[in-house]
Amino acid sequence: MQKPHLQIIIGSTRPGRAGAAVGSWFHDIAAKHDACTLEILDLATIDLPLLNEPHHPRLGRYVHDHTKRWSEIISAGDAFVFVVPEYNRGYNAATKNALDYLFREWQRKPVGFVGYGAVAAGSRSIQGLIPVVAALGMIPVTRSVNIPLINRMVTDGEFVSNPRLDESAAEMLDELSSWAADLTATRRGADR
């Protein structure tokens, strides 16, 4: 059986962000875990404008090329990990915008989160996103990775992890990959 395809989505688009460094670290952990094929999606380079589709996403009647491309990209994923900052005690706008563009493409797929911030370690961002992804029909896993004091953990553009965070990432990947395998098999069976 083919491995599920995990898309790691870097949510921050802010210049000087830590998200790219954190996403690269998580990608390396996921590659060692070896349960899924991997792809990094960076919202800074995908560059979706503020939601501008005239029809509700549940209809799938996209008129803009950027939405059609985004739909195609996300349709290829079997599971997702959002690498998200915490801004002002909540999630960032680019992540929410990327989620809101689509509907069916997200459904019946598991999602995990790597959050980062100051003392709250991105936890408020993650907690805010859980009802959003649930409303889209995604299955949020119970484990997350929470990185506190992010400014102390990025040196020269590289994220410097520790054993606790590496273990947390591996535990989340165990849960996510199990859900991904089950749900991918179910979706592929339903498509026959």
C-alpha positions in Angstrom: 0.0 0.0 0.0 1.2 3.5 -0.9 2.2 5.8 2.0 -0.1 8.7 2.8 1.1 12.1 1.6 1.7 14.6 4.4 1.8 18.3 3.5 3.5 20.5 6.0 2.1 24.0 5.7 4.1 27.0 6.9 1.4 29.4 8.0 3.3 32.7 8.6 4.0 35.0 5.7 5.7 37.7 7.8 9.2 38.8 6.8 11.7 37.6 9.4 9.4 34.8 10.5 10.5 31.7 12.4 8.0 29.5 10.5 10.3 28.5 7.7 13.0 27.3 10.1 10.5 25.4 12.3 8.9 23.9 9.2 12.3 22.7 8.0 13.1 21.1 11.4 9.7 19.4 11.4 10.2 18.1 7.8 13.5 16.5 8.9 11.8 14.8 11.9 9.0 13.6 9.6 11.5 12.3 7.1 13.1 10.2 9.8 9.7 9.0 11.0 9.2 7.7 7.4 5.4 6.9 7.6 4.4 9.4 4.9 5.7 11.0 1.7 6.3 14.7 2.4 5.8 18.1 0.9 6.4 21.6 2.4 3.9 24.2 1.4 4.9 27.8 2.3 2.0 30.3 2.3 4.5 33.1 1.7 5.3 31.7 -1.7 1.9 30.4 -2.5 0.7 34.0 -2.0 -3.1 33.6 -1.8 -4.9 37.0 -1.8 -7.5 37.6 0.8 -10.4 35.3 -0.1 -11.9 36.6 -3.3 -14.0 33.8 -4.7 -17.6 34.8 -5.5 -19.0 31.3 -4.6 -19.0 29.4 -1.3 -16.1 27.0 -1.3 -18.4 24.0 -0.6 -19.6 24.4 -4.2 -16.1 23.9 -5.7 -17.0 26.5 -8.4 -13.7 28.3 -8.4 -13.1 31.1 -10.8 -9.6 32.3 -10.0 -6.5 30.4 -11.1 -4.8 30.8 -7.7 -7.8 29.0 -6.1 -7.7 26.2 -8.7 -4.0 25.7 -8.1 -4.5 25.7 -4.3 -7.4 23.2 -4.7 -5.2 20.9 -6.8 -2.3 21.1 -4.3 -4.5 20.4 -1.2 -6.4 17.6 -3.0 -3.1 15.7 -3.3 -2.6 15.7 0.5 -3.8 12.9 2.7 -2.8 14.6 6.0 -1.6 18.0 7.1 0.6 19.7 9.7 0.2 23.4 10.1 3.3 25.2 11.4 1.6 28.3 13.0 2.7 31.3 15.0 0.7 32.8 17.8 0.0 36.5 17.1 -1.8 38.6 19.7 -3.2 35.5 21.5 -4.5 33.8 18.3 -3.8 32.4 14.9 -2.5 34.4 12.0 -4.7 35.6 9.1 -2.8 33.9 6.3 -3.4 30.4 7.8 -7.1 31.1 8.3 -7.4 32.5 4.8 -5.7 29.5 3.3 -8.2 27.2 5.1 -11.2 29.3 4.1 -10.5 29.1 0.4 -11.4 25.4 0.2 -13.9 22.9 1.6 -14.1 19.4 0.1 -10.4 19.3 -0.4 -9.8 19.3 3.4 -12.5 16.8 4.4 -11.9 13.4 6.0 -8.2 14.2 6.4 -6.2 14.3 9.7 -4.4 17.5 10.8 -1.8 18.3 13.3 -0.2 21.5 14.5 3.2 22.8 15.4 2.7 26.0 17.2 5.3 28.6 18.3 5.3 31.8 20.2 6.3 33.3 23.5 5.4 31.7 26.9 2.1 30.2 25.6 4.1 28.3 22.9 1.6 28.8 20.2 -1.1 26.9 22.2 -3.7 29.7 21.8 -3.2 29.7 18.1 -3.7 25.9 17.9 -6.8 26.0 20.2 -8.3 28.7 18.0 -7.7 26.6 14.8 -9.2 23.3 16.1 -12.9 24.4 15.7 -12.0 25.9 12.3 -10.5 22.6 10.9 -13.3 20.6 12.5 -15.9 22.8 10.7 -14.1 21.9 7.5 -14.5 18.2 8.2 -10.9 17.6 9.2 -9.8 15.4 12.1 -7.5 17.2 14.4 -5.1 14.9 16.3 -4.9 15.2 20.0 -1.1 15.7 20.2 0.6 18.9 19.1 4.0 20.4 19.2 4.3 23.6 21.3 7.4 25.7 21.0 7.9 28.3 23.7 10.2 31.4 23.5 10.7 31.0 19.8 13.1 33.9 19.6 15.6 32.0 21.8 15.4 28.9 19.6 16.2 30.3 16.1 19.8 31.1 15.5 21.0 32.4 12.1 17.7 31.3 10.5 18.0 27.8 11.9 15.7 26.3 14.5 17.7 24.7 17.3 15.5 22.0 18.8 15.8 19.9 22.0 15.0 16.3 22.8 11.6 17.1 24.4 10.4 18.9 21.2 11.8 16.1 19.0 9.9 13.5 21.1 6.8 15.6 21.0 7.0 15.8 17.2 7.5 12.0 16.9 4.5 11.3 19.1 2.3 13.6 17.0 3.6 11.9 13.8 2.7 8.5 15.3 -0.9 9.6 15.8 -1.2 11.5 12.6 0.3 8.8 10.4 -2.1 6.2 11.9 -5.1 8.4 11.2 -3.7 9.2 7.7 -3.3 5.5 6.8 -6.8 4.6 8.0 -8.6 7.6 6.5 -6.7 7.4 3.2 -7.7 3.8 2.8 -11.3 4.7 3.6 -11.3 7.6 1.1 -9.7 5.6 -1.6 -12.2 2.7 -1.1 -15.1 5.2 -1.3 -13.8 6.6 -4.6 -13.9 3.2 -6.3 
